[in-house]
Amino acid sequence: MLAAFKESIVMFVTVLLTCFACLAYCAQRLESSEYTGTLLVYFGAAHDPTDRLI
């Protein structure tokens, strides 16, 4: 019983660390890429009705 509990704790910690590593990697890539600017422009245009072309 104790071995199963330890194994589940190790698995939980591993999943948490993986999630944090993935989030940090994604944040670093978005911060350092030029795509962030265009993404923000498209996002702003999509939510601003005065920016529509038609």
Buried (B, 14 or more C-beta within 10 A) or exposed (E): EEEEEEEEEEEEEEEEEEEEEEEEEEEEEEEEEEEEEEEEEEEEEEEEEEEEEE
